[in-house]
Amino acid sequence: MSVVIGVLVHVRHQDVFRQGASTTTGATLRWAVHREPEEAGDRLRELVAAPGVDGLLLGPRAHEALHDQLPAELAVAVVRPGALELALAVARMRADHPEHRRASIDTFDQHVLQEVATTLGVRHSALPHPPGQPVEEVIAHHRQALHHGGVVITPLREVAEALRAEAPVVEVELLAASVRSALQDLALRARTARAEEHRFAVGVFQVRDGADVEGARDGLREVLLQDPQLAGAWVEDRGTRGVLVFAHQALLQRATADWQVVPALHKAGGSMDVRIAAGFGLGASVRAGIALADRAAVRAEAEPYSCGFVIQDSGVIIGPIGGNGRRAEFSYRDHGAEVERLAHEVGLSPATLSRLESVERELHGRAVTPSELATLLGITDPSGRRLIRKLSTAELVTAEGSAQPTRRGRPTRLYRLRLGNALSPPDPTCD
């Protein structure tokens, strides 16, 4: 399955990006090159406006200029210098400036700095340089650090040019290998997302009560047929009180706002004064989808009000989903003992772990601050910070640099959730 990746890169990095992408297969690349930050926005809009784009690969300059404008629905990867680039820069520092044992370094994540600088025996001061931070502040940081002497190590051309007359400077060069790795990971995520969207999905709607159940079923079918969000779905009767809906997963997800609301429940229930149970099944075949949808509908019928549930063949259960826009709760009950065990180890409830996994799926690999995670979960900021600490201890999140919401505020760490693998059922073919 080939995917389309838009590549937005500064002209300075164009050659290394093309070199890194030269061996990539299974992805069609659309290139957009910019020179100035204000040009990057125009190039991004051109890429996103083109039909069929599945993901965006950005250079560090483009991401700095546009990180608040990136479409949430697209998989995104940012190519930044990593441990290998820093190690090579430190080696150049050792070779070109052997008299210096101290370095002032910007842009790299703290764990990369510790890994490289400590291993190579270089004393250093560090500035993470979160997106949006003015270059002038980075230069000021280096000047303050240089009071103790040393070498500036930076991937930022403006910083290097500004300080070259004041101190030894080593510019970090981006490697084609880093571009290749980020592009391959992005293409894999984009292919996975496209495959997920085209999986088969089934919706089962059942009238639960009322004096004229069959008449209510007919009214429910008309509500579904008139719903513009379901225009591409197949709708048919199922017995005297049920209606079946067949569609691709992406269509039903859009119609339910990513499994958060089922408008048909509110419309049908309000006009006919009956309770309705909705079940959605996501399986590898029609038979599997119907079976899962039936199980989900049974779960919905156990609730005292009209609602819906989703059951995936991976074991994920989402629900109850209301008809009035109330955010759904998420459950992993089919994983049973595994979730209970992991929840006990982490010190969280199984329901909290399940909601976290749902948020992870919604983020599509995007890193978040503790405050943003708290907002997504509907908890306070201090609770979000405590939650991050627990997840970090259990290695269920990884630090991914930092962000600075305001210029004068302190940088806030970014974290990427890693619950998916921990909650996946074990492979029975593996020992």
C-alpha positions as CSV (number, residue, x, y, z in Angstrom):
1,M,0.0,0.0,0.0
2,S,1.6,3.2,-1.2
3,V,1.0,6.4,0.8
4,V,1.6,10.1,0.0
5,I,4.0,12.0,2.2
6,G,4.4,15.8,2.0
7,V,7.9,16.9,2.7
8,L,8.4,20.5,3.9
9,V,12.0,21.5,4.3
10,H,14.3,24.6,4.4
11,V,16.4,25.0,1.3
12,R,19.6,24.5,3.4
13,H,18.5,20.9,4.3
14,Q,17.0,20.0,0.9
15,D,20.0,18.0,-0.3
16,V,20.3,15.8,2.8
17,F,16.5,15.3,2.8
18,R,16.5,14.1,-0.8
19,Q,19.5,11.9,-0.1
20,G,17.8,10.3,3.0
21,A,14.6,9.8,1.0
22,S,16.3,8.3,-2.1
23,T,16.0,4.7,-0.9
24,T,12.4,4.9,0.5
25,T,9.8,2.6,-1.0
26,G,6.1,2.4,-0.6
27,A,5.7,6.2,-0.4
28,T,5.2,9.0,-2.9
29,L,6.8,12.2,-1.9
30,R,5.6,15.7,-2.6
31,W,8.3,18.3,-2.0
32,A,7.9,21.8,-0.8
33,V,11.0,23.9,-0.1
34,H,11.1,27.3,1.7
35,R,13.8,29.9,2.5
36,E,12.1,32.1,5.0
37,P,9.7,31.2,7.9
38,E,6.9,33.2,6.3
39,E,7.2,31.1,3.1
40,A,6.8,27.9,5.1
41,G,3.1,28.6,5.9
42,D,2.3,29.0,2.2
43,R,4.1,25.8,1.3
44,L,2.3,23.9,4.1
45,R,-1.1,25.1,2.9
46,E,-0.2,24.0,-0.7
47,L,0.7,20.5,0.5
48,V,-2.4,20.1,2.7
49,A,-4.7,21.4,0.0
50,A,-3.5,18.7,-2.5
51,P,-5.7,15.6,-2.4
52,G,-4.5,12.4,-0.8
53,V,-1.8,13.5,1.5
54,D,-1.3,10.9,4.3
55,G,1.5,12.4,6.3
56,L,3.9,15.4,6.7
57,L,7.7,15.2,7.1
58,L,9.1,18.5,8.4
59,G,12.5,19.9,8.8
60,P,13.3,21.6,12.2
61,R,12.9,25.1,10.7
62,A,9.5,24.4,9.3
63,H,8.3,22.8,12.5
64,E,9.4,25.8,14.5
65,A,7.5,28.2,12.3
66,L,4.3,26.0,11.9
67,H,3.9,23.7,14.9
68,D,0.6,25.4,15.8
69,Q,-0.8,25.1,12.3
70,L,-0.3,21.4,11.6
71,P,-3.5,19.5,10.7
72,A,-4.4,17.2,13.7
73,E,-5.7,14.5,11.4
74,L,-2.3,13.9,9.6
75,A,0.6,11.8,10.8
76,V,3.6,14.2,11.3
77,A,7.3,13.6,11.8
78,V,10.0,16.1,12.5
79,V,13.6,15.4,11.5
80,R,15.9,16.8,14.1
81,P,19.6,16.2,14.8
82,G,19.9,13.3,17.3
83,A,22.5,11.4,19.3
84,L,24.6,10.5,16.2
85,E,24.8,14.0,15.0
86,L,25.8,15.3,18.4
87,A,28.4,12.6,18.9
88,L,30.0,13.6,15.5
89,A,29.9,17.2,16.5
90,V,31.7,16.4,19.9
91,A,34.3,14.4,18.0
92,R,34.9,17.4,15.7
93,M,35.2,19.6,18.8
94,R,37.8,17.2,20.2
95,A,39.8,17.2,17.0
96,D,39.6,21.0,16.1
97,H,39.7,22.4,19.7
98,P,41.5,19.9,21.9
99,E,42.3,22.6,24.5
100,H,38.6,22.9,25.4
101,R,36.7,20.4,27.6
102,R,33.5,22.4,28.0
103,A,30.7,22.9,25.5
104,S,27.6,25.1,25.4
105,I,25.0,23.1,23.5
106,D,21.5,24.0,22.3
107,T,18.4,22.3,20.8
108,F,19.1,18.6,21.8
109,D,16.8,16.8,24.3
110,Q,18.2,16.3,27.8
111,H,18.5,12.5,27.5
112,V,20.5,12.8,24.3
113,L,22.9,15.3,25.9
114,Q,23.4,13.1,28.9
115,E,24.0,10.1,26.8
116,V,26.5,11.7,24.5
117,A,28.3,14.3,26.5
118,T,28.6,12.2,29.6
119,T,29.8,9.2,27.7
120,L,32.4,11.2,25.8
121,G,33.5,13.1,28.9
122,V,32.5,16.6,27.9
123,R,31.3,19.1,30.5
124,H,28.4,21.0,29.2
125,S,25.5,23.5,29.7
126,A,22.4,22.9,27.7
127,L,19.5,24.8,26.3
128,P,16.7,22.6,24.8
129,H,15.4,25.4,22.6
130,P,11.7,24.7,22.5
131,P,9.7,25.6,19.3
132,G,9.1,29.4,19.0
133,Q,11.9,30.5,21.2
134,P,13.7,33.5,19.7
135,V,17.2,32.9,18.4
136,E,18.3,36.0,20.4
137,E,17.5,34.1,23.6
138,V,19.6,31.1,22.4
139,I,22.5,33.4,21.7
140,A,22.2,35.1,25.1
141,H,22.3,31.7,26.8
142,H,25.5,30.8,25.0
143,R,27.1,34.1,25.8
144,Q,26.4,33.6,29.5
145,A,27.7,30.1,29.4
146,L,30.9,31.2,27.6
147,H,31.9,33.2,30.6
148,H,33.5,30.0,31.7
149,G,35.1,29.3,28.3
150,G,34.4,26.5,25.9
151,V,32.9,25.7,22.5
152,V,29.5,26.4,21.1
153,I,27.8,23.4,19.6
154,T,24.6,24.3,17.6
155,P,22.6,23.2,14.6
156,L,21.2,26.7,14.2
157,R,23.0,28.7,11.4
158,E,22.0,32.1,12.9
159,V,23.5,31.2,16.3
160,A,26.7,29.9,14.7
161,E,27.1,33.1,12.6
162,A,26.4,35.4,15.6
163,L,29.0,33.7,17.9
164,R,31.7,32.7,15.5
165,A,33.8,35.8,16.2
166,E,33.4,35.4,20.0
167,A,34.2,31.7,20.6
168,P,34.9,28.4,18.8
169,V,31.8,27.1,17.1
170,V,31.0,23.6,15.8
171,E,27.9,23.4,13.6
172,V,25.8,20.2,13.9
173,E,25.0,18.8,10.5
174,L,21.9,16.7,9.9
175,L,22.5,13.2,8.6
176,A,20.7,11.5,5.8
177,A,20.3,8.5,8.1
178,S,18.1,10.5,10.5
179,V,15.9,11.7,7.6
180,R,15.6,8.1,6.3
181,S,14.6,6.7,9.8
182,A,12.0,9.4,10.4
183,L,10.5,9.0,6.9
184,Q,10.3,5.2,7.2
185,D,8.6,5.5,10.6
186,L,6.2,8.2,9.2
187,A,5.3,6.1,6.2
188,L,4.6,3.1,8.4
189,R,2.3,5.1,10.6
190,A,0.5,6.6,7.6
191,R,0.0,3.1,6.1
192,T,-1.4,1.8,9.4
193,A,-3.8,4.7,9.7
194,R,-5.0,4.2,6.1
195,A,-5.5,0.5,6.7
196,E,-7.4,1.2,9.9
197,E,-9.7,3.7,8.1
198,H,-10.7,1.1,5.4
199,R,-11.4,-1.8,7.9
200,F,-14.9,-3.1,7.8
201,A,-17.3,-1.8,10.4
202,V,-20.9,-2.7,11.4
203,G,-23.5,-0.8,13.4
204,V,-26.4,-2.5,15.1
205,F,-29.3,-0.2,16.2
206,Q,-32.1,-1.9,18.3
207,V,-35.3,-0.5,19.6
208,R,-35.4,-1.5,23.3
209,D,-39.0,-0.8,24.2
210,G,-42.3,1.0,23.2
211,A,-45.8,0.2,22.3
212,D,-45.0,-0.1,18.5
213,V,-41.6,-1.6,18.3
214,E,-41.8,-2.3,14.6
215,G,-43.0,1.2,13.8
216,A,-40.2,2.6,15.9
217,R,-37.7,0.5,14.0
218,D,-39.0,2.0,10.7
219,G,-38.7,5.5,12.1
220,L,-35.1,4.7,13.3
221,R,-34.2,3.4,9.8
222,E,-35.5,6.7,8.3
223,V,-33.4,8.7,10.8
224,L,-30.3,6.7,9.8
225,L,-31.1,7.0,6.0
226,Q,-31.5,10.8,6.3
227,D,-28.3,11.3,8.3
228,P,-25.9,13.0,5.9
229,Q,-22.9,11.6,7.8
230,L,-24.1,8.1,6.9
231,A,-24.7,8.8,3.2
232,G,-22.1,6.3,2.1
233,A,-23.3,3.5,4.4
234,W,-25.6,0.6,3.6
235,V,-28.7,0.6,5.9
236,E,-31.2,-2.3,6.2
237,D,-33.7,-3.8,8.6
238,R,-32.8,-6.6,10.9
239,G,-35.8,-8.4,12.4
240,T,-38.7,-6.5,13.9
241,R,-36.7,-4.1,16.1
242,G,-33.3,-3.8,14.6
243,V,-31.4,-1.9,11.9
244,L,-28.0,-2.8,10.4
245,V,-25.5,-0.2,9.1
246,F,-22.5,-1.4,7.0
247,A,-19.6,1.0,6.3
248,H,-15.9,1.5,6.4
249,Q,-14.5,2.3,9.8
250,A,-13.5,5.9,8.8
251,L,-17.2,6.7,7.8
252,L,-18.6,5.5,11.1
253,Q,-15.8,7.2,13.1
254,R,-16.7,10.6,11.4
255,A,-20.4,10.0,12.0
256,T,-19.8,9.5,15.7
257,A,-17.0,12.2,16.1
258,D,-14.4,9.5,16.8
259,W,-16.8,7.4,18.9
260,Q,-17.9,10.2,21.2
261,V,-21.5,10.8,20.2
262,V,-24.3,9.0,18.2
263,P,-26.6,11.7,16.9
264,A,-29.2,9.1,15.7
265,L,-29.8,8.1,19.3
266,H,-30.9,11.7,20.3
267,K,-32.9,12.3,17.1
268,A,-34.8,8.9,17.1
269,G,-35.3,8.8,20.9
270,G,-36.6,12.4,21.0
271,S,-39.1,12.0,18.1
272,M,-40.4,8.5,19.1
273,D,-40.0,8.5,22.9
274,V,-38.2,5.1,22.9
275,R,-34.9,3.9,24.2
276,I,-32.4,2.7,21.6
277,A,-29.2,0.6,22.0
278,A,-26.4,1.0,19.4
279,G,-23.5,-1.4,19.0
280,F,-20.5,-1.0,16.7
281,G,-18.2,-3.8,15.7
282,L,-14.7,-3.4,14.1
283,G,-13.5,-6.7,12.7
284,A,-11.6,-8.4,9.9
285,S,-14.7,-9.6,8.1
286,V,-18.4,-9.0,7.8
287,R,-19.2,-12.0,10.1
288,A,-16.7,-10.8,12.8
289,G,-18.0,-7.2,12.6
290,I,-21.6,-8.3,13.1
291,A,-20.7,-10.5,16.0
292,L,-18.8,-7.7,17.7
293,A,-21.6,-5.2,17.0
294,D,-24.1,-7.6,18.6
295,R,-22.0,-7.9,21.7
296,A,-21.7,-4.1,21.8
297,A,-25.5,-3.7,21.5
298,V,-26.0,-6.1,24.4
299,R,-23.7,-4.0,26.5
300,A,-25.7,-0.9,25.5
301,E,-29.0,-2.5,26.4
302,A,-27.8,-3.1,29.9
303,E,-27.6,0.7,30.5
304,P,-30.7,2.5,31.7
305,Y,-30.7,5.0,28.9
306,S,-30.1,5.2,25.1
307,C,-26.5,4.7,24.4
308,G,-23.9,2.9,22.3
309,F,-20.8,0.8,22.7
310,V,-17.9,-0.1,20.3
311,I,-16.0,-3.4,20.4
312,Q,-12.9,-3.9,18.3
313,D,-11.4,-7.3,17.5
314,S,-8.3,-6.2,19.4
315,G,-10.4,-6.4,22.6
316,V,-10.9,-2.6,23.0
317,I,-14.4,-1.6,24.3
318,I,-15.4,2.0,24.0
319,G,-18.5,3.3,25.8
320,P,-21.1,4.2,26.8
321,I,-21.5,6.7,24.0
322,G,-24.4,9.1,24.4
323,G,-26.5,10.9,21.9
324,N,-26.0,14.4,23.3
325,G,-22.3,14.9,22.8
326,R,-21.2,13.7,26.3
327,R,-17.6,12.4,26.1
328,A,-17.5,8.7,26.2
329,E,-15.7,6.7,28.9
330,F,-13.3,4.0,27.6
331,S,-12.8,0.5,28.8
332,Y,-10.4,-2.4,28.1
333,R,-12.5,-5.0,29.9
334,D,-11.8,-7.7,27.3
335,H,-8.1,-7.6,28.2
336,G,-9.0,-8.7,31.7
337,A,-6.2,-9.9,33.9
338,E,-3.5,-8.1,31.8
339,V,-5.0,-4.7,32.4
340,E,-5.6,-5.5,36.0
341,R,-2.0,-6.5,36.4
342,L,-0.6,-3.5,34.6
343,A,-2.9,-1.1,36.5
344,H,-1.8,-2.6,39.8
345,E,1.9,-2.2,38.9
346,V,1.5,1.4,37.8
347,G,-0.9,2.3,40.7
348,L,-3.8,3.4,38.5
349,S,-7.3,2.1,37.9
350,P,-7.9,-0.1,34.8
351,A,-10.4,2.5,33.6
352,T,-7.7,5.3,33.7
353,L,-5.3,3.1,31.7
354,S,-8.0,2.5,29.2
355,R,-8.8,6.2,28.8
356,L,-5.1,6.9,28.5
357,E,-4.8,4.4,25.6
358,S,-7.8,6.0,23.9
359,V,-6.1,9.4,24.2
360,E,-2.9,7.9,22.8
361,R,-4.8,6.7,19.7
362,E,-6.4,10.1,19.3
363,L,-3.0,11.8,19.4
364,H,-1.5,9.6,16.6
365,G,1.9,9.7,18.1
366,R,2.0,13.5,18.9
367,A,3.7,14.4,22.2
368,V,1.8,16.5,24.8
369,T,2.5,18.5,27.9
370,P,1.2,17.3,31.3
371,S,-1.3,20.2,31.2
372,E,-2.6,19.1,27.8
373,L,-2.9,15.5,28.9
374,A,-4.9,16.7,32.0
375,T,-7.3,18.6,29.7
376,L,-7.8,15.6,27.5
377,L,-8.6,13.4,30.5
378,G,-10.7,16.1,32.3
379,I,-8.5,16.3,35.4
380,T,-6.6,19.1,37.1
381,D,-3.1,20.1,36.0
382,P,-1.5,18.8,39.3
383,S,-3.2,15.5,38.7
384,G,-1.8,15.5,35.2
385,R,1.7,16.0,36.5
386,R,1.3,13.2,39.1
387,L,0.0,10.9,36.3
388,I,3.0,11.7,34.1
389,R,5.4,10.8,37.0
390,K,3.7,7.5,37.5
391,L,3.7,6.7,33.8
392,S,7.4,7.7,33.6
393,T,8.3,5.4,36.4
394,A,6.5,2.5,34.6
395,E,8.2,3.4,31.3
396,L,4.7,4.1,29.7
397,V,5.7,7.5,28.5
398,T,8.9,8.9,27.0
399,A,10.2,12.4,27.2
400,E,10.2,14.1,23.8
401,G,11.9,17.5,24.2
402,S,10.0,20.6,25.5
403,A,7.7,23.4,24.5
404,Q,7.4,27.0,25.7
405,P,3.8,28.3,25.5
406,T,5.0,31.9,26.3
407,R,8.3,33.5,25.6
408,R,9.0,34.4,29.2
409,G,7.7,31.2,30.8
410,R,9.8,28.2,31.6
411,P,9.9,25.5,29.0
412,T,7.4,22.6,29.6
413,R,8.5,19.0,29.0
414,L,6.7,17.1,26.2
415,Y,5.8,13.4,26.6
416,R,4.7,10.7,24.2
417,L,2.4,8.0,25.5
418,R,3.6,4.4,25.1
419,L,0.7,2.3,26.4
420,G,-0.3,0.6,23.1
421,N,2.4,-2.0,23.2
422,A,2.0,-2.7,26.9
423,L,-1.7,-3.4,26.5
424,S,-1.4,-5.4,23.3
425,P,-2.2,-9.1,23.7
426,P,0.9,-11.3,23.6
427,D,1.7,-13.0,20.3
428,P,0.8,-16.7,20.7
429,T,3.5,-17.7,18.2
430,C,6.3,-16.2,20.4
431,D,7.9,-18.2,23.2
